[in-house]
Amino acid sequence: MVVIALGDIIQTKKKHPCGSDKWEVTRIGADVKLKCLTCQRVIMLERGEFEKRYKKTVSHGDTADSES
């Protein structure tokens, strides 16, 4: 299972048609919502499909969320 957090920048195995393979994670749940960092296109993938396309985490987002 891939461990990601909101705001993480991830890299996918294949490039988006705009030429970028870097995405920002904007929603996590049963589906994962991603925003392309080049063209700003937003997509939603089912968790299983996301895990197939995932290559690596480039940078981590904000971890300042309060967990009380």
C-alpha positions as CSV (number, residue, x, y, z in Angstrom):
1,M,0.0,0.0,0.0
2,V,1.3,3.4,-1.0
3,V,1.5,5.9,1.9
4,I,0.6,9.5,0.8
5,A,-0.6,12.6,2.4
6,L,-2.5,15.8,1.3
7,G,-0.2,18.2,-0.5
8,D,2.4,15.5,-1.5
9,I,4.0,15.9,-4.9
10,I,4.1,12.5,-6.6
11,Q,5.6,11.2,-9.9
12,T,3.7,8.8,-12.1
13,K,5.1,6.0,-14.3
14,K,3.6,7.6,-17.5
15,K,3.5,11.2,-18.5
16,H,0.3,13.3,-18.9
17,P,-0.4,14.4,-22.4
18,C,0.9,17.9,-21.5
19,G,4.3,16.3,-20.8
20,S,4.4,16.4,-17.0
21,D,4.6,13.4,-14.7
22,K,4.4,15.4,-11.5
23,W,1.1,15.7,-9.6
24,E,-0.2,17.2,-6.3
25,V,-2.4,15.1,-4.1
26,T,-5.5,17.1,-3.2
27,R,-7.8,14.4,-1.8
28,I,-7.4,11.0,-0.3
29,G,-10.0,8.4,0.3
30,A,-11.5,5.5,-1.7
31,D,-10.5,7.8,-4.6
32,V,-7.4,9.9,-4.9
33,K,-7.7,13.4,-6.5
34,L,-4.6,14.7,-8.3
35,K,-3.7,18.1,-9.9
36,C,-1.2,18.2,-12.7
37,L,1.5,20.7,-11.8
38,T,2.0,21.8,-15.4
39,C,-1.5,22.3,-16.9
40,Q,-3.5,22.3,-13.6
41,R,-5.8,19.5,-14.9
42,V,-7.6,17.7,-12.0
43,I,-8.2,13.9,-12.2
44,M,-9.7,11.4,-9.8
45,L,-8.4,7.8,-9.7
46,E,-9.7,4.8,-7.7
47,R,-7.1,3.8,-5.1
48,G,-6.1,0.6,-7.0
49,E,-5.6,2.5,-10.3
50,F,-3.6,5.2,-8.4
51,E,-1.3,2.5,-6.9
52,K,-0.6,1.1,-10.4
53,R,0.3,4.5,-11.8
54,Y,2.3,5.7,-8.8
55,K,6.2,5.8,-9.2
56,K,7.5,7.8,-6.2
57,T,6.9,10.7,-3.9
58,V,9.0,13.7,-5.0
59,S,8.2,15.9,-1.9
60,H,6.0,15.8,1.1
61,G,3.2,18.3,1.7
62,D,2.2,20.0,4.9
63,T,2.3,17.7,7.9
64,A,1.1,20.4,10.3
65,D,-2.4,18.9,10.4
66,S,-3.5,18.6,14.1
67,E,-4.1,15.0,15.1
68,S,-5.9,15.5,18.4
